[in-house]
Amino acid sequence: MSTTRATFTLDDSLADQARRLGVNISAAARDGVAAAVRSALTRADRDAYQRSPEKVDDFWTDAETWGDE
């Protein structure tokens, strides 16, 4: 897996608190970006489904019986 270096701005008081509490800022940022991406993907999937919901397809009911023959 390749990585990309990113730079961001953090409020001084928040950075100080993180250091005092032993929070790994880089790891927290990675976790936060990963959570934001998962959330955005979930929203995109939900929006796509709402735009084009699945329809009942009787083919699958018939297909499931193929293995029973």
N, C-alpha and C positions, 0 to 999 in steps of 0.2 A: 504494500500500500504506500503510495506516495503522499507527501504532506505539503501543505502550503503554510508559509509563515504569515501571520496576520498581526496587525498592530491595532490597538484600540485605546481609547481614553477612559480612564477610571477616576472618579472623584477621589481626591487625596484622603479624605477621612475614611472612605470606604476601603481604600487600599491599606491604610494603617490598621483598620479593624481586622481586615483579612490577615494581615501579617501577624498581628497579636494573637489571633485565634488559630493560627497555623493553617489557614486555608490556602491551598495551592491555587493561585489565581489562574494559571494557565489551564489546569485541569478543570476548574470551575467554568472557565470560558468555553472550553471544548464541550463540556457536558451541556452547558446552556445552549450552544449552537446546535448540538445534536438534538436536544429536546425541541428547539424551535423548528428544526427541519421536520422532525416527526409530526409535530403539530400542523405544520403547513401541508405536509403530504396527506394527513388525515382530512383536513379541510378541503383540499383539492379533490380527493377521492369522493368525499360526501357531496361536494358541489357537482362533480361529474355524474354521480348516480342520480342526483336530483334533476339534472338536466335530461338524463336519459335513463330512467329507471328500467330495471330488468322486467321482462314480460314473462308470463307463464309459458313454458315451452313443453308441450306434451311429449316431444321427442325423447327427453331424458327419462320419462316414466317408462316408455317402451324400451329404451336402451338398457335400463336397469334389469329388465327381465331376460336379456340375452344370455346372461351368465347362468340363469336358472334352467335353461333348456337342456 
